[in-house]
Amino acid sequence: MREFSYNDLVFLLDATQYTLWLSLVSLILGGVIGVGVCLMRLSTSRPVAALASAIVAVGQGVPPLVLLFLAYFGLSFAGVVVSPFVAACVALSYFAAVYLGEIWRSAIQSIPTAQWEASESLSLSWGQQMVYVIVPQAIRLATPSSVGFIVQLVKNTSLASIVGLVELTRAGQLVNNATFQAFEVFLAVAAIYFCLCYPLSLLSRYLEKRTAY
């Protein structure tokens, strides 16, 4: 047993890069898939909309920790051996896609019907209506909620420690096992998470105020 030292803090900061990479990859993949989920939910085709509703229902009804277990052990059971990082990316990307897709769908559907009718009167196609009229307004409405969700996504990366990925939380566990100074170790872990998430929270509040007018 030893004291919590500067080298341990460096180890925590080094592990933080995996938290950042996992957050970034999950956000990008989740955002791309989320656009598809959003469009499927808005589809006039009942089978497509029903499929999207099922995808959303599963993603919202199953805890992200269980999604992580399914991605890690389920893919291995299917014969696809993946690293903890890849499994975490798959699970969190699905989690992000479901929630971002719903945020964006609700923003689009909150646009007044008069905006659709006005753009239709200009002989714009559905795609042109979306690109030039609806989406610019929906982005303004969805931005604060989207940024707020990103904060939750960063914090949920801590779940990846359960499958052995040495990100920030797992690094804290390893240091604690070596030092048995849980308060000092996890206080440092909490401070690092705070430094990652608080600027995003401030950004969310700023955008919420800017888009309120």
Residue pairs with C-beta under 8 A, 6 or more apart in sequence:
1 178
1 179
1 180
2 178
2 179
3 179
3 181
4 175
4 179
4 181
4 184
4 185
4 188
8 175
8 178
8 179
8 185
9 188
11 171
11 174
11 175
12 168
12 171
12 172
12 175
12 188
12 189
12 192
13 192
14 171
15 166
15 167
15 168
15 170
15 171
16 167
16 168
16 192
16 196
18 85
18 165
18 166
18 167
18 168
19 154
19 157
19 158
19 167
19 168
19 196
20 196
21 85
22 85
22 88
22 89
22 92
22 157
22 160
22 165
22 167
23 150
23 153
23 154
23 157
25 89
25 93
26 88
26 89
26 92
26 93
26 95
26 96
26 153
26 157
27 96
27 150
27 153
29 89
29 93
29 96
29 97
30 92
30 93
30 94
30 95
30 96
30 97
30 100
30 153
31 96
31 97
31 100
32 97
33 93
33 94
33 96
33 97
33 101
34 96
34 97
34 98
34 99
34 100
34 101
34 104
35 101
35 104
36 97
36 101
37 52
37 55
37 56
37 97
37 98
37 100
37 101
37 102
37 105
38 100
38 101
38 102
38 104
38 105
38 108
40 48
40 49
40 51
40 52
40 55
41 49
41 52
41 53
41 56
41 101
41 102
41 105
42 49
42 105
42 108
42 109
43 49
43 52
52 101
55 98
56 98
56 101
56 102
58 98
59 67
59 94
59 95
59 97
59 98
59 99
60 98
60 99
60 102
62 70
64 91
64 92
64 95
64 156
64 159
65 159
65 162
67 91
67 92
67 94
67 95
68 87
68 88
68 91
68 92
68 159
68 160
68 162
68 163
69 162
69 163
70 91
71 82
71 87
71 88
71 90
71 91
71 94
72 82
72 84
72 87
72 88
72 91
72 163
75 81
75 82
75 87
75 90
76 82
82 90
84 160
84 163
84 164
84 165
85 160
85 165
87 163
88 157
88 159
88 160
88 163
88 165
92 153
92 156
92 157
92 160
95 153
95 156
96 149
96 153
99 149
100 146
100 149
103 142
103 145
103 146
103 149
104 138
104 142
104 146
106 142
107 138
107 139
107 141
107 142
107 145
108 130
108 134
108 135
108 138
110 138
110 141
111 134
111 137
111 138
111 141
115 133
115 134
115 137
116 129
116 133
116 134
118 133
119 128
119 129
119 132
119 133
119 134
120 129
124 132
124 133
140 211
141 211
143 207
143 211
144 204
144 205
144 207
144 208
144 211
147 200
147 203
147 204
147 207
148 201
148 204
150 200
151 197
151 200
151 201
151 204
154 193
154 196
154 197
154 200
155 193
155 197
157 167
157 168
158 167
158 168
158 169
158 193
160 167
160 169
160 170
161 167
161 169
161 170
161 173
164 170
166 174
168 189
168 192
168 193
169 189
171 189
172 185
172 186
172 188
172 189
175 185
176 182
176 185
176 186
179 185
